[in-house]
Amino acid sequence: MNKRFLFSVLCLCLAPLFALGDAMVVTRAMTASTIVEVYVETQEVRVELEIGMADIESFKNILPDSIYQDMGNAPEPIKTRVDRFFKEDFVLRADGQLLQGRIRQMEPRQRILRDEITGESLPVQGDGEHVLFAEFIFSWNTGAEDGDVALPQALTLQPPSNERGYASGTLGMMVYHLGVPVMDFRYLSRPETLQLDWADPWYSQFDNKNLWRQYNEPISVFLYAEPFETRVEVIVRPKDIQQWHDLGIEGMDTIPVAMQSQLKEQIAQFILTKMEVKVDGAVVVPELQRINFLKRTLKSSIVIDPPEELAANSATLGVIYSVPTATLPQAAQVTWNLFSPKMQVVRAAGTDEAGPLPYRLSPDDNVLVWQNFLKNPTIPTIEALELPMTLKRIGIPFGTVLLLLTLLPIFRQLRRAKGRAMAWGGSGAVLIVAIVISPFLLVSVSVPVSAVSALTDETSTEVVAGLLKNVYTAFDFRDEETIYDALDQSLQGDLLTEVYLQTMQSLELASQGGARVKVKAVNLESIEFEEHDAGIQAVCTWDVLGSVGHWGHIHQRVNRYVAEMIVEPVDGIWKITSLEIMEEQRIK
Protein backbone atom coordinates (compact mmCIF):
# COMPACT_ATOMS: atom_id res chain seq x y z
CA MET A 1 0.00 0.00 0.00
CA ASN A 2 1.68 3.25 -1.09
CA LYS A 3 2.02 6.33 1.08
CA ARG A 4 -0.40 8.56 -0.81
CA PHE A 5 -3.19 5.97 -0.78
CA LEU A 6 -2.75 5.28 2.93
CA PHE A 7 -2.74 9.00 3.71
CA SER A 8 -5.88 9.57 1.61
CA VAL A 9 -7.77 6.79 3.39
CA LEU A 10 -6.76 8.19 6.76
CA CYS A 11 -7.90 11.70 5.81
CA LEU A 12 -11.22 10.40 4.51
CA CYS A 13 -11.82 8.73 7.86
CA LEU A 14 -11.03 12.01 9.60
CA ALA A 15 -12.99 14.18 7.14
CA PRO A 16 -15.61 15.31 9.71
CA LEU A 17 -12.81 16.90 11.74
CA PHE A 18 -12.03 19.20 8.82
CA ALA A 19 -15.62 19.96 7.78
CA LEU A 20 -15.48 23.50 9.14
CA GLY A 21 -12.05 24.36 7.76
CA ASP A 22 -8.60 23.84 9.22
CA ALA A 23 -8.29 21.59 12.27
CA MET A 24 -7.20 24.25 14.73
CA VAL A 25 -5.25 23.45 17.87
CA VAL A 26 -6.97 25.61 20.49
CA THR A 27 -5.20 25.58 23.87
CA ARG A 28 -6.97 28.58 25.47
CA ALA A 29 -3.51 29.71 26.61
CA MET A 30 -4.62 33.29 26.02
CA THR A 31 -7.05 32.87 28.96
CA ALA A 32 -4.30 31.80 31.38
CA SER A 33 -3.92 33.59 34.71
CA THR A 34 -0.65 35.15 33.56
CA ILE A 35 0.08 36.23 29.98
CA VAL A 36 3.67 36.63 28.77
CA GLU A 37 4.45 38.39 25.47
CA VAL A 38 8.07 38.31 24.34
CA TYR A 39 9.44 40.68 21.68
CA VAL A 40 12.89 39.71 20.38
CA GLU A 41 14.65 42.67 18.72
CA THR A 42 18.18 43.41 17.53
CA GLN A 43 19.09 45.45 20.62
CA GLU A 44 17.13 43.76 23.36
CA VAL A 45 14.38 41.41 24.43
CA ARG A 46 11.26 43.09 25.78
CA VAL A 47 8.84 41.08 27.90
CA GLU A 48 5.35 42.26 28.82
CA LEU A 49 3.38 40.39 31.47
CA GLU A 50 -0.15 40.47 32.82
CA ILE A 51 0.30 38.74 36.18
CA GLY A 52 -2.88 37.25 37.58
CA MET A 53 -3.55 36.93 41.30
CA ALA A 54 -3.37 33.13 41.03
CA ASP A 55 0.34 33.44 40.16
CA ILE A 56 1.35 36.33 42.37
CA GLU A 57 3.35 34.04 44.68
CA SER A 58 5.62 33.09 41.75
CA PHE A 59 6.42 36.78 41.19
CA LYS A 60 6.82 37.81 44.85
CA ASN A 61 10.47 38.80 44.42
CA ILE A 62 9.60 41.79 42.24
CA LEU A 63 6.82 43.10 44.52
CA PRO A 64 7.24 46.21 46.70
CA ASP A 65 8.53 45.63 50.22
CA SER A 66 5.19 46.26 51.91
CA ILE A 67 3.31 43.71 49.78
CA TYR A 68 6.19 41.23 49.97
CA GLN A 69 6.13 41.32 53.78
CA ASP A 70 2.29 41.28 53.93
CA MET A 71 2.52 37.92 52.15
CA GLY A 72 4.38 36.55 55.19
CA ASN A 73 7.94 36.92 53.92
CA ALA A 74 10.85 38.13 56.02
CA PRO A 75 12.18 41.60 55.13
CA GLU A 76 14.77 41.59 52.36
CA PRO A 77 16.09 44.44 50.19
CA ILE A 78 14.15 44.68 46.95
CA LYS A 79 17.34 44.99 44.88
CA THR A 80 18.49 41.62 46.21
CA ARG A 81 15.12 40.10 45.47
CA VAL A 82 14.95 41.48 41.91
CA ASP A 83 18.47 40.22 41.14
CA ARG A 84 17.43 36.78 42.38
CA PHE A 85 14.22 36.92 40.32
CA PHE A 86 16.14 37.36 37.04
CA LYS A 87 18.70 34.71 38.00
CA GLU A 88 16.41 32.04 39.41
CA ASP A 89 12.74 32.83 38.72
CA PHE A 90 12.09 34.38 35.31
CA VAL A 91 15.27 33.53 33.44
CA LEU A 92 16.42 34.25 29.86
CA ARG A 93 19.58 32.80 28.40
CA ALA A 94 21.19 33.66 25.06
CA ASP A 95 23.28 30.78 23.68
CA GLY A 96 23.33 29.43 27.24
CA GLN A 97 24.55 32.67 28.80
CA LEU A 98 22.38 34.38 31.43
CA LEU A 99 20.87 37.70 30.34
CA GLN A 100 20.61 40.44 32.92
CA GLY A 101 17.07 41.70 33.23
CA ARG A 102 15.59 44.88 34.63
CA ILE A 103 12.10 46.18 35.35
CA ARG A 104 11.12 49.08 33.12
CA GLN A 105 7.64 49.55 34.58
CA MET A 106 5.15 47.83 36.84
CA GLU A 107 1.62 48.94 37.72
CA PRO A 108 -1.92 47.64 38.33
CA ARG A 109 -4.02 47.39 35.15
CA GLN A 110 -7.13 45.75 33.81
CA ARG A 111 -6.60 42.53 31.90
CA ILE A 112 -6.72 42.81 28.10
CA LEU A 113 -9.69 40.88 26.72
CA ARG A 114 -8.55 38.53 23.95
CA ASP A 115 -10.07 36.40 21.23
CA GLU A 116 -10.28 32.85 22.56
CA ILE A 117 -8.92 31.32 19.33
CA THR A 118 -6.28 33.76 18.12
CA GLY A 119 -5.38 35.55 21.34
CA GLU A 120 -5.63 38.90 19.58
CA SER A 121 -6.83 41.85 21.58
CA LEU A 122 -10.56 42.34 21.06
CA PRO A 123 -11.56 45.62 19.36
CA VAL A 124 -13.99 46.43 22.18
CA GLN A 125 -12.56 46.15 25.68
CA GLY A 126 -14.85 45.78 28.67
CA ASP A 127 -14.04 45.70 32.36
CA GLY A 128 -11.39 43.03 32.68
CA GLU A 129 -10.10 41.67 35.99
CA HIS A 130 -7.29 43.47 37.76
CA VAL A 131 -3.78 42.24 37.05
CA LEU A 132 -0.26 43.38 37.77
CA PHE A 133 1.32 44.66 34.55
CA ALA A 134 5.11 44.42 34.29
CA GLU A 135 7.60 45.18 31.53
CA PHE A 136 11.07 43.62 31.60
CA ILE A 137 14.06 44.50 29.44
CA PHE A 138 16.90 42.05 28.70
CA SER A 139 19.86 43.50 26.79
CA TRP A 140 22.06 41.31 24.63
CA ASN A 141 25.60 40.77 25.84
CA THR A 142 28.00 43.03 23.97
CA GLY A 143 30.64 41.35 21.87
CA ALA A 144 33.52 43.41 20.55
CA GLU A 145 35.19 46.19 22.53
CA ASP A 146 33.38 48.83 20.50
CA GLY A 147 30.09 47.67 22.01
CA ASP A 148 28.71 45.90 18.96
CA VAL A 149 25.88 43.54 19.85
CA ALA A 150 26.62 39.86 19.33
CA LEU A 151 23.30 38.49 18.15
CA PRO A 152 22.67 35.01 19.60
CA GLN A 153 21.53 31.95 17.71
CA ALA A 154 19.28 30.64 20.48
CA LEU A 155 17.16 32.13 23.25
CA THR A 156 15.94 30.05 26.21
CA LEU A 157 13.00 31.16 28.35
CA GLN A 158 12.45 29.72 31.83
CA PRO A 159 9.15 30.44 33.64
CA PRO A 160 8.91 31.10 37.41
CA SER A 161 8.50 28.14 39.72
CA ASN A 162 6.76 27.46 42.99
CA GLU A 163 6.59 24.62 45.47
CA ARG A 164 4.85 22.50 42.81
CA GLY A 165 7.57 23.10 40.23
CA TYR A 166 7.15 25.40 37.22
CA ALA A 167 3.89 27.34 37.11
CA SER A 168 2.52 24.84 34.61
CA GLY A 169 -0.76 25.66 32.96
CA THR A 170 -0.92 29.21 34.30
CA LEU A 171 1.38 31.11 31.93
CA GLY A 172 0.16 31.76 28.40
CA MET A 173 2.93 32.86 26.04
CA MET A 174 3.34 34.57 22.68
CA VAL A 175 6.73 35.32 21.08
CA TYR A 176 7.61 37.70 18.24
CA HIS A 177 10.96 37.88 16.47
CA LEU A 178 11.55 41.18 14.64
CA GLY A 179 7.77 41.61 14.58
CA VAL A 180 7.02 38.15 13.16
CA PRO A 181 4.95 35.84 15.39
CA VAL A 182 6.99 32.64 15.65
CA MET A 183 4.21 30.71 17.44
CA ASP A 184 0.52 30.76 18.28
CA PHE A 185 -0.59 31.31 21.88
CA ARG A 186 0.66 28.35 23.91
CA TYR A 187 1.42 27.54 27.54
CA LEU A 188 4.92 28.15 28.90
CA SER A 189 5.23 25.26 31.36
CA ARG A 190 8.98 24.54 31.31
CA PRO A 191 12.21 26.04 29.90
CA GLU A 192 11.88 26.37 26.10
CA THR A 193 14.55 27.23 23.53
CA LEU A 194 13.93 29.35 20.43
CA GLN A 195 16.33 29.02 17.47
CA LEU A 196 16.76 32.50 15.97
CA ASP A 197 17.05 33.16 12.23
CA TRP A 198 18.11 36.81 12.00
CA ALA A 199 18.18 36.81 8.19
CA ASP A 200 14.54 35.76 8.01
CA PRO A 201 12.70 35.55 11.36
CA TRP A 202 9.84 33.65 9.70
CA TYR A 203 12.07 30.59 10.08
CA SER A 204 12.81 31.17 13.77
CA GLN A 205 11.19 28.35 15.72
CA PHE A 206 11.22 26.52 19.04
CA ASP A 207 12.91 23.17 19.49
CA ASN A 208 9.60 21.97 20.94
CA LYS A 209 7.33 21.27 17.94
CA ASN A 210 4.27 21.82 20.13
CA LEU A 211 5.19 25.51 20.06
CA TRP A 212 5.33 25.79 16.29
CA ARG A 213 2.81 27.96 14.44
CA GLN A 214 -0.17 26.25 12.90
CA TYR A 215 0.70 28.04 9.65
CA ASN A 216 4.36 27.13 9.86
CA GLU A 217 4.98 26.56 6.16
CA PRO A 218 5.75 29.80 4.25
CA ILE A 219 3.89 28.56 1.13
CA SER A 220 0.47 26.91 0.96
CA VAL A 221 -1.30 25.46 -2.10
CA PHE A 222 -5.03 24.70 -2.23
CA LEU A 223 -6.92 22.97 -5.04
CA TYR A 224 -10.71 23.49 -5.22
CA ALA A 225 -12.91 21.36 -7.50
CA GLU A 226 -16.42 22.70 -8.08
CA PRO A 227 -19.00 22.44 -10.85
CA PHE A 228 -18.02 24.86 -13.63
CA GLU A 229 -14.69 25.86 -12.05
CA THR A 230 -11.41 24.42 -10.78
CA ARG A 231 -9.36 26.82 -8.66
CA VAL A 232 -5.77 26.88 -7.49
CA GLU A 233 -5.06 29.19 -4.56
CA VAL A 234 -1.53 29.94 -3.38
CA ILE A 235 -0.45 31.74 -0.22
CA VAL A 236 3.15 32.94 -0.35
CA ARG A 237 5.49 35.52 1.11
CA PRO A 238 7.18 37.85 -1.40
CA LYS A 239 10.38 37.43 0.65
CA ASP A 240 10.40 33.71 -0.20
CA ILE A 241 9.87 34.39 -3.91
CA GLN A 242 12.83 36.80 -3.77
CA GLN A 243 15.24 33.84 -3.43
CA TRP A 244 14.21 32.55 -6.89
CA HIS A 245 13.14 35.74 -8.66
CA ASP A 246 14.47 39.24 -8.00
CA LEU A 247 11.50 41.35 -6.94
CA GLY A 248 13.59 44.32 -5.86
CA ILE A 249 12.86 43.90 -2.14
CA GLU A 250 16.23 42.49 -1.03
CA GLY A 251 17.33 44.20 2.19
CA MET A 252 14.08 46.13 2.59
CA ASP A 253 12.40 46.25 6.00
CA THR A 254 9.04 47.31 4.60
CA ILE A 255 7.17 47.08 1.29
CA PRO A 256 5.73 50.49 0.38
CA VAL A 257 2.26 50.80 -1.14
CA ALA A 258 3.72 52.31 -4.32
CA MET A 259 5.47 49.07 -5.34
CA GLN A 260 2.82 46.57 -4.23
CA SER A 261 0.83 46.53 -7.48
CA GLN A 262 3.88 45.70 -9.63
CA LEU A 263 5.04 43.20 -7.03
CA LYS A 264 1.73 41.32 -7.21
CA GLU A 265 1.87 41.11 -11.00
CA GLN A 266 5.44 39.76 -10.96
CA ILE A 267 4.65 37.09 -8.40
CA ALA A 268 1.45 35.95 -10.11
CA GLN A 269 3.31 35.42 -13.39
CA PHE A 270 6.28 33.72 -11.73
CA ILE A 271 4.12 31.17 -9.89
CA LEU A 272 2.48 30.17 -13.18
CA THR A 273 5.88 29.11 -14.46
CA LYS A 274 6.53 26.95 -11.39
CA MET A 275 3.43 24.79 -11.33
CA GLU A 276 1.56 22.56 -13.75
CA VAL A 277 -2.21 22.14 -13.55
CA LYS A 278 -4.15 19.25 -15.06
CA VAL A 279 -7.92 18.82 -15.23
CA ASP A 280 -9.23 15.42 -16.31
CA GLY A 281 -5.76 14.51 -17.54
CA ALA A 282 -5.28 17.56 -19.80
CA VAL A 283 -2.71 20.25 -19.04
CA VAL A 284 -4.43 23.62 -18.67
CA VAL A 285 -3.19 27.17 -18.15
CA PRO A 286 -5.24 28.76 -15.38
CA GLU A 287 -6.17 32.42 -15.51
CA LEU A 288 -5.29 34.83 -12.72
CA GLN A 289 -8.54 35.62 -10.95
CA ARG A 290 -7.28 37.94 -8.21
CA ILE A 291 -4.30 38.58 -5.95
CA ASN A 292 -4.29 40.39 -2.60
CA PHE A 293 -2.09 40.99 0.40
CA LEU A 294 -3.52 39.18 3.41
CA LYS A 295 -3.62 39.33 7.15
CA ARG A 296 -3.72 35.71 8.37
CA THR A 297 -4.95 34.47 11.74
CA LEU A 298 -6.12 31.10 13.04
CA LYS A 299 -9.69 32.20 12.31
CA SER A 300 -9.44 33.75 8.87
CA SER A 301 -7.36 35.30 6.12
CA ILE A 302 -8.45 38.90 5.54
CA VAL A 303 -7.64 41.07 2.53
CA ILE A 304 -5.70 44.19 3.50
CA ASP A 305 -7.83 46.96 2.06
CA PRO A 306 -7.04 49.81 1.71
CA PRO A 307 -3.37 49.04 0.98
CA GLU A 308 -0.82 49.89 3.64
CA GLU A 309 2.91 49.70 4.09
CA LEU A 310 3.81 46.15 5.08
CA ALA A 311 6.67 44.57 7.02
CA ALA A 312 8.78 42.69 4.47
CA ASN A 313 9.37 39.74 6.81
CA SER A 314 5.68 38.95 7.30
CA ALA A 315 3.96 40.36 4.17
CA THR A 316 1.82 37.58 2.67
CA LEU A 317 0.02 37.28 -0.67
CA GLY A 318 -3.03 35.25 -1.63
CA VAL A 319 -3.06 34.37 -5.35
CA ILE A 320 -6.10 32.77 -7.00
CA TYR A 321 -6.12 31.11 -10.43
CA SER A 322 -9.18 29.55 -12.07
CA VAL A 323 -9.99 27.11 -14.87
CA PRO A 324 -13.56 27.08 -16.25
CA THR A 325 -15.08 23.60 -16.68
CA ALA A 326 -18.29 22.32 -18.26
CA THR A 327 -19.28 20.50 -15.05
CA LEU A 328 -17.59 18.90 -12.03
CA PRO A 329 -14.37 17.26 -13.25
CA GLN A 330 -13.40 13.70 -12.39
CA ALA A 331 -9.80 14.53 -11.52
CA ALA A 332 -7.50 17.52 -11.06
CA GLN A 333 -3.93 17.92 -9.92
CA VAL A 334 -1.22 20.50 -9.28
CA THR A 335 2.47 19.71 -9.67
CA TRP A 336 4.43 22.12 -7.44
CA ASN A 337 8.06 22.93 -8.20
CA LEU A 338 9.12 25.51 -5.61
CA PHE A 339 11.22 24.14 -2.75
CA SER A 340 14.38 25.29 -1.00
CA PRO A 341 16.68 24.01 1.77
CA LYS A 342 14.58 25.93 4.32
CA MET A 343 11.31 25.08 2.61
CA GLN A 344 11.08 21.31 2.35
CA VAL A 345 7.36 21.09 3.08
CA VAL A 346 4.47 22.95 1.41
CA ARG A 347 1.08 22.87 3.09
CA ALA A 348 -1.64 21.74 0.66
CA ALA A 349 -5.22 20.47 0.44
CA GLY A 350 -7.65 19.24 -2.22
CA THR A 351 -11.20 20.43 -1.55
CA ASP A 352 -14.67 19.64 -2.86
CA GLU A 353 -18.14 19.91 -1.34
CA ALA A 354 -17.29 17.14 1.13
CA GLY A 355 -14.51 19.29 2.62
CA PRO A 356 -10.71 19.60 2.42
CA LEU A 357 -8.31 16.67 2.22
CA PRO A 358 -5.05 17.97 3.74
CA TYR A 359 -1.67 17.00 2.35
CA ARG A 360 1.98 17.98 2.67
CA LEU A 361 4.02 18.40 -0.50
CA SER A 362 7.75 17.75 -0.57
CA PRO A 363 10.44 17.66 -3.27
CA ASP A 364 9.98 13.86 -3.57
CA ASP A 365 6.17 14.01 -3.43
CA ASN A 366 5.21 17.24 -5.18
CA VAL A 367 1.87 16.42 -6.85
CA LEU A 368 -1.39 17.45 -5.16
CA VAL A 369 -4.14 15.15 -6.49
CA TRP A 370 -7.91 15.46 -6.22
CA GLN A 371 -10.18 12.61 -7.33
CA ASN A 372 -13.96 12.80 -7.61
CA PHE A 373 -15.13 10.25 -5.04
CA LEU A 374 -18.48 11.99 -4.52
CA LYS A 375 -21.36 9.55 -4.99
CA ASN A 376 -24.02 12.19 -5.53
CA PRO A 377 -22.31 15.50 -6.27
CA THR A 378 -24.46 18.61 -6.31
CA ILE A 379 -24.68 19.88 -9.88
CA PRO A 380 -26.62 23.16 -10.05
CA THR A 381 -29.69 23.08 -12.31
CA ILE A 382 -32.41 25.58 -13.06
CA GLU A 383 -35.97 24.28 -13.30
CA ALA A 384 -38.44 26.50 -15.14
CA LEU A 385 -41.67 26.52 -13.14
CA GLU A 386 -44.24 25.88 -15.85
CA LEU A 387 -47.90 26.62 -15.33
CA PRO A 388 -49.74 23.37 -14.63
CA MET A 389 -52.41 22.20 -17.11
CA THR A 390 -55.33 22.83 -14.78
CA LEU A 391 -58.46 21.13 -16.19
CA LYS A 392 -62.16 21.04 -15.32
CA ARG A 393 -64.40 18.17 -16.42
CA ILE A 394 -67.81 19.14 -17.84
CA GLY A 395 -70.55 17.14 -19.64
CA ILE A 396 -71.54 18.07 -23.19
CA PRO A 397 -74.63 16.25 -24.76
CA PHE A 398 -72.91 15.35 -28.01
CA GLY A 399 -75.07 12.20 -28.15
CA THR A 400 -78.34 14.19 -27.93
CA VAL A 401 -77.28 16.55 -30.66
CA LEU A 402 -76.31 13.62 -32.83
CA LEU A 403 -79.68 11.96 -32.17
CA LEU A 404 -81.62 15.12 -33.12
CA LEU A 405 -79.64 15.41 -36.33
CA THR A 406 -80.47 11.78 -37.08
CA LEU A 407 -84.19 12.34 -36.41
CA LEU A 408 -84.40 15.53 -38.47
CA PRO A 409 -85.48 13.68 -41.68
CA ILE A 410 -88.20 12.00 -39.61
CA PHE A 411 -89.51 15.42 -38.50
CA ARG A 412 -89.68 16.55 -42.10
CA GLN A 413 -91.55 13.40 -43.17
CA LEU A 414 -94.09 13.79 -40.37
CA ARG A 415 -94.81 17.40 -41.36
CA ARG A 416 -95.69 16.27 -44.86
CA ALA A 417 -98.11 13.72 -43.41
CA LYS A 418 -101.83 14.39 -43.72
CA GLY A 419 -103.37 15.96 -40.67
CA ARG A 420 -101.74 18.63 -38.53
CA ALA A 421 -102.49 16.73 -35.33
CA MET A 422 -100.67 13.63 -36.52
CA ALA A 423 -97.64 15.73 -37.54
CA TRP A 424 -97.33 17.49 -34.17
CA GLY A 425 -97.99 14.29 -32.31
CA GLY A 426 -95.28 12.39 -34.14
CA SER A 427 -92.81 15.19 -33.70
CA GLY A 428 -93.52 15.38 -29.99
CA ALA A 429 -93.04 11.64 -29.58
CA VAL A 430 -89.65 11.80 -31.28
CA LEU A 431 -88.61 14.75 -29.03
CA ILE A 432 -89.67 12.92 -25.87
CA VAL A 433 -87.60 9.89 -26.90
CA ALA A 434 -84.57 12.15 -27.43
CA ILE A 435 -84.97 13.79 -24.01
CA VAL A 436 -85.34 10.44 -22.23
CA ILE A 437 -82.24 8.88 -23.73
CA SER A 438 -80.02 12.02 -23.77
CA PRO A 439 -78.52 11.46 -20.24
CA PHE A 440 -77.21 8.15 -21.46
CA LEU A 441 -75.59 9.91 -24.40
CA LEU A 442 -73.83 12.65 -22.26
CA VAL A 443 -70.08 12.89 -23.10
CA SER A 444 -67.67 14.06 -20.34
CA VAL A 445 -64.73 16.25 -21.53
CA SER A 446 -61.96 18.35 -19.87
CA VAL A 447 -61.41 22.00 -20.67
CA PRO A 448 -58.51 24.23 -19.41
CA VAL A 449 -59.20 26.88 -16.80
CA SER A 450 -56.99 29.73 -15.42
CA ALA A 451 -53.88 28.50 -13.53
CA VAL A 452 -54.08 31.60 -11.31
CA SER A 453 -57.61 30.88 -10.21
CA ALA A 454 -56.57 27.31 -9.36
CA LEU A 455 -53.75 28.41 -6.96
CA THR A 456 -53.93 27.47 -3.30
CA ASP A 457 -51.72 28.76 -0.47
CA GLU A 458 -49.79 25.51 -0.61
CA THR A 459 -49.11 25.60 -4.34
CA SER A 460 -48.31 29.34 -4.17
CA THR A 461 -45.72 28.65 -1.46
CA GLU A 462 -44.14 25.95 -3.63
CA VAL A 463 -43.94 28.36 -6.58
CA VAL A 464 -42.30 31.12 -4.52
CA ALA A 465 -39.81 28.71 -2.87
CA GLY A 466 -38.89 27.24 -6.25
CA LEU A 467 -38.26 30.65 -7.78
CA LEU A 468 -36.06 31.78 -4.88
CA LYS A 469 -34.01 28.59 -5.16
CA ASN A 470 -33.60 29.17 -8.90
CA VAL A 471 -32.37 32.73 -8.37
CA TYR A 472 -29.56 31.71 -6.00
CA THR A 473 -28.68 28.58 -7.96
CA ALA A 474 -28.03 30.77 -11.00
CA PHE A 475 -24.98 32.22 -9.22
CA ASP A 476 -23.33 28.80 -9.06
CA PHE A 477 -22.48 29.39 -12.72
CA ARG A 478 -19.35 31.42 -13.31
CA ASP A 479 -19.69 33.61 -16.38
CA GLU A 480 -22.06 36.55 -16.48
CA GLU A 481 -23.90 35.51 -19.64
CA THR A 482 -24.79 32.07 -18.26
CA ILE A 483 -25.94 33.60 -14.98
CA TYR A 484 -28.22 36.00 -16.86
CA ASP A 485 -29.66 33.16 -18.94
CA ALA A 486 -30.37 31.18 -15.77
CA LEU A 487 -31.98 34.17 -14.03
CA ASP A 488 -34.18 34.75 -17.08
CA GLN A 489 -36.01 31.53 -16.18
CA SER A 490 -37.29 33.13 -12.97
CA LEU A 491 -37.18 36.93 -13.35
CA GLN A 492 -38.96 39.27 -15.72
CA GLY A 493 -37.80 42.40 -17.53
CA ASP A 494 -35.74 45.06 -15.80
CA LEU A 495 -35.88 43.11 -12.57
CA LEU A 496 -33.28 40.70 -13.97
CA THR A 497 -30.42 43.23 -13.94
CA GLU A 498 -31.46 44.67 -10.59
CA VAL A 499 -31.52 41.27 -8.86
CA TYR A 500 -28.26 40.24 -10.53
CA LEU A 501 -26.42 43.24 -9.10
CA GLN A 502 -28.00 43.05 -5.64
CA THR A 503 -27.47 39.31 -5.24
CA MET A 504 -23.93 39.36 -6.59
CA GLN A 505 -23.05 42.05 -4.05
CA SER A 506 -24.61 40.11 -1.17
CA LEU A 507 -22.77 36.88 -2.11
CA GLU A 508 -19.32 38.42 -2.47
CA LEU A 509 -17.07 38.65 0.60
CA ALA A 510 -15.21 41.93 0.39
CA SER A 511 -12.87 40.86 3.19
CA GLN A 512 -11.91 37.81 1.08
CA GLY A 513 -11.05 39.73 -2.07
CA GLY A 514 -14.42 39.17 -3.74
CA ALA A 515 -14.74 35.42 -3.13
CA ARG A 516 -18.31 34.29 -3.84
CA VAL A 517 -20.43 32.45 -1.30
CA LYS A 518 -21.81 29.14 -2.57
CA VAL A 519 -25.44 28.86 -1.49
CA LYS A 520 -26.22 25.55 0.19
CA ALA A 521 -29.88 26.11 1.02
CA VAL A 522 -32.67 28.68 0.72
CA ASN A 523 -35.24 28.30 3.49
CA LEU A 524 -38.57 30.08 3.10
CA GLU A 525 -39.33 30.91 6.73
CA SER A 526 -42.71 32.64 6.34
CA ILE A 527 -45.07 33.94 3.65
CA GLU A 528 -48.12 36.18 3.93
CA PHE A 529 -50.34 36.38 0.84
CA GLU A 530 -52.14 39.44 -0.46
CA GLU A 531 -54.91 39.73 -3.05
CA HIS A 532 -53.67 39.83 -6.62
CA ASP A 533 -55.76 39.11 -9.70
CA ALA A 534 -52.96 38.20 -12.09
CA GLY A 535 -50.79 35.95 -9.88
CA ILE A 536 -49.22 35.78 -6.42
CA GLN A 537 -48.47 38.76 -4.20
CA ALA A 538 -46.87 38.10 -0.84
CA VAL A 539 -44.51 39.32 1.87
CA CYS A 540 -41.82 36.65 2.28
CA THR A 541 -39.05 35.97 4.79
CA TRP A 542 -36.27 33.61 3.77
CA ASP A 543 -32.81 32.58 4.95
CA VAL A 544 -29.87 31.99 2.62
CA LEU A 545 -27.29 29.51 3.98
CA GLY A 546 -23.95 29.49 2.23
CA SER A 547 -20.24 28.87 2.58
CA VAL A 548 -17.09 29.69 0.72
CA GLY A 549 -13.90 27.64 0.75
CA HIS A 550 -11.06 30.08 0.45
CA TRP A 551 -7.33 30.22 1.30
CA GLY A 552 -7.60 27.08 3.39
CA HIS A 553 -10.57 28.28 5.43
CA ILE A 554 -14.29 27.56 5.10
CA HIS A 555 -16.41 30.62 5.87
CA GLN A 556 -20.04 30.08 6.84
CA ARG A 557 -22.70 32.73 6.29
CA VAL A 558 -26.44 32.99 6.87
CA ASN A 559 -28.38 36.03 5.62
CA ARG A 560 -32.06 36.75 6.23
CA TYR A 561 -34.26 38.70 3.82
CA VAL A 562 -37.75 40.17 4.06
CA ALA A 563 -39.29 41.26 0.77
CA GLU A 564 -42.55 41.89 -1.02
CA MET A 565 -42.83 40.14 -4.34
CA ILE A 566 -45.27 39.58 -7.16
CA VAL A 567 -45.23 36.37 -9.20
CA GLU A 568 -47.15 36.13 -12.48
CA PRO A 569 -47.45 33.81 -15.48
CA VAL A 570 -45.16 34.88 -18.33
CA ASP A 571 -45.03 32.86 -21.55
CA GLY A 572 -46.28 29.72 -19.85
CA ILE A 573 -43.99 29.80 -16.76
CA TRP A 574 -44.07 31.52 -13.38
CA LYS A 575 -41.72 34.51 -12.99
CA ILE A 576 -41.04 37.10 -10.33
CA THR A 577 -42.21 40.37 -11.89
CA SER A 578 -41.70 42.64 -8.87
CA LEU A 579 -39.37 42.39 -5.89
CA GLU A 580 -38.79 44.94 -3.14
CA ILE A 581 -36.30 44.06 -0.40
CA MET A 582 -37.64 45.48 2.84
CA GLU A 583 -34.98 44.12 5.21
CA GLU A 584 -31.62 42.35 4.94
CA GLN A 585 -29.49 41.20 7.85
CA ARG A 586 -26.64 38.81 8.47
CA ILE A 587 -27.57 36.40 11.25
CA LYS A 588 -24.37 34.33 11.15
Helices and strands as residue ranges (DSSP letters): H 3-13, G 15-18, G 29-31, E 34-40, E 44-51, G 53-62, H 65-70, H 78-84, I 85-89, E 91-94, E 97-98, E 101-110, E 130-139, E 154-158, E 161-162, E 165-166, E 171-177, E 180-181, E 186-187, E 192-195, G 201-203, E 205-206, G 209-211, E 220-226, E 229-236, H 238-241, E 254-255, H 257-273, E 275-279, E 282-284, E 287-296, E 301-303, E 310-311, E 316-324, E 331-336, E 346-352, E 355-361, E 367-371, E 391-396, H 398-416, H 420-437, G 438-441, E 443-448, H 457-473, G 474-476, H 480-487, H 495-507, E 508-509, G 510-512, E 515-516, E 518-530, E 536-550, E 553-570, E 573-586
